[in-house]
């Protein structure tokens, strides 16, 4: 397997940077919108003063009577831009957290590379599957795709799906990680012309309580056990 120049977490770091840039742009646009409102008010005052034959005291009263819907439109636009900026900033934080998880998992792979494993990070996949975080092939030509997750807590299962337990509360994950890993494995198999690719989901910051480390034909493992699992599967 030819080795790419991609580093672990590289693609998602770029995504985080793009999201931060968009967030900053959104914040700046909100500021421009507010200043534009003040500019519009000033123009209205000057225009009213130019047209009105009233006395200065009366002119001042007339000049501030900007229609209320104008205020509402500008403020709603500015607020929407701020909310969008906050959302993008949080998404950038999530991307950075994911990148950190990939980088931590990559540290576990260093020993395997020294033992002859071929490792590729951030492989681009078709069918709108994004990137494969880690694709590796053992010296025995067994292939694996590893989807790294940076969620915290304790990962459990009901026998069908994965859940995250935080304290006494159990939450469902936002996506079907098992189905996603299977799709990635099939796509890696297709793109690289491999006979079989084993799917894995590795949690970099969570503990995993899954019987036999396998669910729905997908290995689910915490970072500290990733290396030993790969070696045992060989």
N, C-alpha and C positions, 0 to 999 in steps of 0.2 A: 504494500500500500504506500504510494508516494506521500511523503510528509509535506504538509502545507506550512506556510509561514505564520498561520494564525496562532495566537497564544490563547491560553485559557481565559475566558471572560472578555476577550477583545471585542467581539461583536456586540455584546450587551453593554459594555462600557461606552461604545460609540452611540448606542441607542440612548443611554442615559444622558450623554452630552447633548444629543439632539433634543431630547425632552426638556432639558434645562434651558437650552437656547430658546425653545418655543415658549417656555414658561416666562423667561425674562422678557421676551418680546411682548407677551400678553400683558405683563405688568406695566411695561413702558407704554403700551397702547392705552391702557386704562388711565395712566397719568396724562397722556396727550388728550384723551377724551375729556377729562376734567378741566384741563387748561383751556381746551377749545370752548367749553361751556362758559368759562370766565371771559374768554375773548369775544364770544358771541354777545354776552351781556354788555361788555364794553362798547362793542360796535352798535348795539341797540341804543345804549345811552347817548352815544355821540350822534346817532341818526335822529333820535328823539329830540335832542337839544338843538340840532340844526333846523328841524322842521317846526318846533313848537315856539310860538310867540309868547309863551307864558313867562312869568317872573322866575328868577333862579330857584326860589324855594319850591314853586309849583313844578318847575321843570324836573327837579330832583325826584319829586314824588312820582311824576309820570315816567321818568326814565327807568325806574326799577320794576316796572310792571311787565316783565317778560312773561309770556304765557306759561302757565304751570306745566302743561304737557311737554314743553321743550326741556324743562328741568328734568322731568320724569324720564324722557327718552335718553338723555345724556347719562343720567345716573344709572339707569338700568343697563345701558351698554357698558359703562365703566365697571359696574358690579359684576356683570357677566364675564368680563375680561379678567377681573381679579380671581373669580371663582375658577375659571379655566386655568389660570396660571398656577393656582394652588394645587389643582388636580394634576397638572403636568409635573409639578415639582415633586409631588408625592410619588408619581409614577417613575420619575427619575431616581428617587431614593430606592424604590423597589428594584429597579434595574441594577443599581449599584450593589444592592444586597445580593441579588442573584449572581452578579459578576464575582463578588467576593466568595460566594459558595462554589462557583466553578474553579476559581483560583485555588481554594483550599483543597478541593477534590483533586486538582491537578498535582498538588504536592504528593498525594498518595500514589500517583502514577509514575513518579520519577524512578522509583526502584524497579518497576516493571520494565520501563524503557531500558534501564541498565542491564536487564536480563533478556533483552532481545525482543520485547513486545514493541509493536508499531502503534503509535498513538497519534491521533489527529483531533484537533479541537475546532469547534465552530464550523463543522461541515455544513454547507448549504444544502438544504433539501428542497425537492419540488413538492407539488401538491399542497402548497400553502402550509407546510409543516415547519417553516422557520429553519432553525439550525439544530443540528445534533451536537449537544454539548461536548461529548467525548465519544469517539469511535476508536476501538482498539482491536488489534489482532494478535493473538498469542503466537509463540513459536510453533505451536501445533496447528496453526491456521484456523483457530476458532475465533469467531468475530463477535464483538459485543458493542452495543450502543448504550450509553449511559446518559440518562436525563437527570441533571443535577437540580435539586430543589433546596432552597435556603430557608424554608419555613422552620419555625421553632415549635417546641412542645413535644408531645409523645405521639408517634404515628401508630394507629391501631387499625383494625379492620372488623367488618361484620361478616367476613367470608366472601364478600363480593366487591366492595369498594373500600377505599382508604379514608380514614378519618383522622382528625387532629385533636388530641386532648390537651387542653390548657387548664391546669388546676382540676376542678371537678366538672368542667364543661367540655363536651365533645362537639366539634364542629365538622361539617362536611367540607372537603376542599372545593375550591372554586371551579376546578376542572377535573376531568377523569384522567388522572395521570397514567393509569394502567393502559387505557385505550390509546393515549397519546404515545406512550413508549412502544406499544405494538406497531402503530402506524409508522413510527420512525424506523423501527427495525426492518419493516418490510420495504421502506423506501431506500434505506441504506443498502439492503440486499440487492435491490433493483439497480441502483446507481453504480454500485461497485461490482456487480456481477458475481456476488457471493452465493454460496449454496445455502447458508443459514446465518442469521444474526440473532443473538440472544439479547432481548431487551432488559434493561435495568433502570430502576429509579433509585437514585442515591440522595439521601438527605444530609446536607452538610452541617445543619445546626439542630437537628431533632434526633431524639432516640426513637428506635423502631422496635415495635413489639408485634412481629408477624411470624406465625408458625412456619418453620422451614424456610424462612426468608423468601418465600415465593407465593405469589397470588395471581390467579388468572394468567398463568404462564409468564409472569413478569417477576424478576427478582427485585425485592424491595429491601434496601439495606442502608444503614447509617454509615457516615464517612469512615469511622474508625474500623469498620469491618469490611470495607470495600476491597482493600488489597488482598486480604486473606480469602475472600470469596472468589475473586478472580483467579487467584493462584490455585484454589481447590478445583475450579472448573477447568482451568488450564487451556 
